[in-house]
Amino acid sequence: MNQPTRRTFLKTASAAVAASSLGSIAAGAHAAGDDTLKVGLIGCGGRGTGAAAQALNAHPKNVLVAMADAFGDKLESSLNVLKGQGGIAERVQVDDGGKHVGIDGYKKLIEQVDVVLMATPPHFRPEHVRAAVEAGKHCFVEKPVSVDGPGTRSILESTEMAAKKGLTIVSGLCWRYHPAKRETIARIHDGEIGEITAMRCSYLTRGLWSHARQPGWSDLDFQMRNWLYYTWLSGDHTAEQHIHSLDKTAWAMHDVYPTKVSGVGGRIARTADIYGHVYDHFAVEFEYETGLRTFSRCRQQNGTDVDVTDHVYGTKGYVDVMAHRQFDLNGNQVWRYKGPNANMYQVEHNEMFAAIRAGEPINNGEYMAKSTLMAIAGRESAYSGKTITLDSVLNSETKLGPADYSGAVDFPKTAIPGVTSPLA
Ligand SMILES: NC(=O)c1ccc[n+]([C@@H]2O[C@H](COP(=O)([O-])OP(=O)(O)OC[C@H]3O[C@@H](n4cnc5c(N)ncnc54)[C@H](O)[C@@H]3O)[C@@H](O)[C@H]2O)c1
């Protein structure tokens, strides 16, 4: 059968990593085979717990051996959920030595696993991706992947390093793994609607969760427990949530990104202290080098109408991406996806683990970084009221968040257009 044992599989993998750090290897860095892969999860909240289950469901020899979370209660509740799931419970093998509580817990976890799942708030992602890639580990990386320019540059560097090492990076920009969306975007790529003339996208939704302050929580604990509402942690909701829409426009464009952005936004309905300092609505216009424009908007306000849709317009017709339908210029439907469907969250893990085992790495690093940059630049334009370039944000030096996580943290103020400066 020539199937490698776990020992030879990992030996080959680490030999490949060692060789690649000398710049001598890329493709085929991992021996093909069907052996055990040890998985670790950093960030054991809702999405991380889901991702861990999907990783285990992706292959019968995937085993969860380590979990890291800033908070012990979050780790334990995630572990309990996973241990209660049929079909995977016996492969949840996280003993005390595999539990890592605290902000530095990821370091030990990375040593213990072959594949790292990352689902903390995005502020921490650049550090986690870099550490995992430096250690030669494959990564599943939830979106968004950074909150500022230095973080985005770091992700791009890690992406390049991963490519040199033949490591897989799969992004949590999950629509790219959705069968119907894949076929819809493929039709755009095949020229079915002609040349793209404009795009628009909406992520209008309602409010999300928050947690009242508990006795014993420090200011840092409070902000981390309510991370959605702090730009240094979440990137604001244009990055944390609306990135899905922005990424679909990038996908339609073959990952050609806009260069300029002009946004408006504010905070009018969600103003209580519990909601930190982020905005509750944005409308952002992106401009490409060719003059093409994407019009985007997002909102998180209770009692409002939900609209999560994306349209791509072309010289021959247009596409409603979320509905998987194509129309001619008169608005007549000319195509609708009727193929099989699948859970995109599962598909991304199935494809990731198949790629790792086949030694044919997937690397989604560049688009996950650049779509994040698009979102951050939109936010900065709205915060400042200035038209800015994506490059100015990418090259900015300001790193959001405290210098370290041991002392006091400020409560940032809400940005005021015309007063607040964009990241520099
Ligand atoms: N792809 C999708 O559709 C999708 C859906 C939901 C969330 N997400 C993304 O997944 C990430 C997590 O979101 P969530 O909804 O699971 O949030 P969550 O609050 O439920 O989970 C985040 C977890 O990370 C932990 N954490 C915070 N800082 C940490 C650190 N430095 N080290 C280790 N653990 C830390 C928290 O304690 C918490 O348990 C976010 O980036 C979010 O945007 C993606």
The ligand as an SDF file (V2000), in Angstrom:
LIG
                    3D

 44 48  0  0  0  0  0  0  0  0999 V2000
  -16.6340   32.3990    8.8310 N   0  0  0  0  0  0  0  0  0  0  0  0
  -17.7120   32.7270    9.5010 C   0  0  0  0  0  0  0  0  0  0  0  0
  -18.8140   32.6500    8.9870 O   0  0  0  0  0  0  0  0  0  0  0  0
  -17.5860   33.1730   10.9380 C   0  0  0  0  0  0  0  0  0  0  0  0
  -18.6950   33.0990   11.7930 C   0  0  0  0  0  0  0  0  0  0  0  0
  -18.5370   33.5340   13.1150 C   0  0  0  0  0  0  0  0  0  0  0  0
  -17.3270   34.0270   13.5420 C   0  0  0  0  0  0  0  0  0  0  0  0
  -16.2610   34.0940   12.6760 N   0  0  0  0  0  0  0  0  0  0  0  0
  -14.9740   34.6310   13.1100 C   0  0  0  0  0  0  0  0  0  0  0  0
  -14.3840   33.7420   14.0490 O   0  0  0  0  0  0  0  0  0  0  0  0
  -13.6800   34.4720   15.0490 C   0  0  0  0  0  0  0  0  0  0  0  0
  -14.2660   34.1100   16.4220 C   0  0  0  0  0  0  0  0  0  0  0  0
  -15.6200   34.4740   16.4680 O   0  0  0  0  0  0  0  0  0  0  0  0
  -16.6440   33.7960   17.5000 P   0  0  0  0  0  0  0  0  0  0  0  0
  -17.9970   34.1650   17.0460 O   0  0  0  0  0  0  0  0  0  0  0  0
  -16.2900   32.3840   17.6840 O   0  0  0  0  0  0  0  0  0  0  0  0
  -16.3160   34.6220   18.8270 O   0  0  0  0  0  0  0  0  0  0  0  0
  -16.3680   34.0660   20.3290 P   0  0  0  0  0  0  0  0  0  0  0  0
  -16.3070   35.2570   21.2240 O   0  0  0  0  0  0  0  0  0  0  0  0
  -17.5040   33.1210   20.4650 O   0  0  0  0  0  0  0  0  0  0  0  0
  -15.0050   33.2470   20.4460 O   0  0  0  0  0  0  0  0  0  0  0  0
  -13.7310   33.8430   20.4990 C   0  0  0  0  0  0  0  0  0  0  0  0
  -12.9320   33.0680   21.5320 C   0  0  0  0  0  0  0  0  0  0  0  0
  -11.5680   33.4860   21.4860 O   0  0  0  0  0  0  0  0  0  0  0  0
  -11.1210   33.5950   22.8350 C   0  0  0  0  0  0  0  0  0  0  0  0
   -9.9640   34.4850   22.8560 N   0  0  0  0  0  0  0  0  0  0  0  0
   -9.9290   35.8280   22.8390 C   0  0  0  0  0  0  0  0  0  0  0  0
   -8.6600   36.2490   22.7770 N   0  0  0  0  0  0  0  0  0  0  0  0
   -7.8780   35.1510   22.7920 C   0  0  0  0  0  0  0  0  0  0  0  0
   -6.4830   34.9330   22.7660 C   0  0  0  0  0  0  0  0  0  0  0  0
   -5.6100   35.9560   22.6770 N   0  0  0  0  0  0  0  0  0  0  0  0
   -6.0130   33.6660   22.8200 N   0  0  0  0  0  0  0  0  0  0  0  0
   -6.8830   32.6320   22.8990 C   0  0  0  0  0  0  0  0  0  0  0  0
   -8.2160   32.7790   22.9430 N   0  0  0  0  0  0  0  0  0  0  0  0
   -8.7040   34.0230   22.8650 C   0  0  0  0  0  0  0  0  0  0  0  0
  -12.3230   34.1020   23.5910 C   0  0  0  0  0  0  0  0  0  0  0  0
  -12.2120   33.9140   24.9730 O   0  0  0  0  0  0  0  0  0  0  0  0
  -13.4340   33.2910   22.9590 C   0  0  0  0  0  0  0  0  0  0  0  0
  -13.6120   32.0640   23.6000 O   0  0  0  0  0  0  0  0  0  0  0  0
  -13.8350   35.9360   14.6720 C   0  0  0  0  0  0  0  0  0  0  0  0
  -12.7480   36.3650   13.9100 O   0  0  0  0  0  0  0  0  0  0  0  0
  -15.0890   35.9650   13.8220 C   0  0  0  0  0  0  0  0  0  0  0  0
  -15.1190   37.0310   12.9120 O   0  0  0  0  0  0  0  0  0  0  0  0
  -16.3820   33.6500   11.4050 C   0  0  0  0  0  0  0  0  0  0  0  0
  1  2  1  0
  2  3  2  0
  2  4  1  0
  4  5  1  0
  4 44  2  0
  5  6  2  0
  6  7  1  0
  7  8  2  0
  8  9  1  0
  8 44  1  0
  9 10  1  0
  9 42  1  0
 10 11  1  0
 11 12  1  0
 11 40  1  0
 12 13  1  0
 13 14  1  0
 14 15  2  0
 14 16  1  0
 14 17  1  0
 17 18  1  0
 18 19  2  0
 18 20  1  0
 18 21  1  0
 21 22  1  0
 22 23  1  0
 23 24  1  0
 23 38  1  0
 24 25  1  0
 25 26  1  0
 25 36  1  0
 26 27  1  0
 26 35  1  0
 27 28  2  0
 28 29  1  0
 29 30  1  0
 29 35  2  0
 30 31  1  0
 30 32  2  0
 32 33  1  0
 33 34  2  0
 34 35  1  0
 36 37  1  0
 36 38  1  0
 38 39  1  0
 40 41  1  0
 40 42  1  0
 42 43  1  0
M  CHG  2   8   1  16  -1
M  END
$$$$
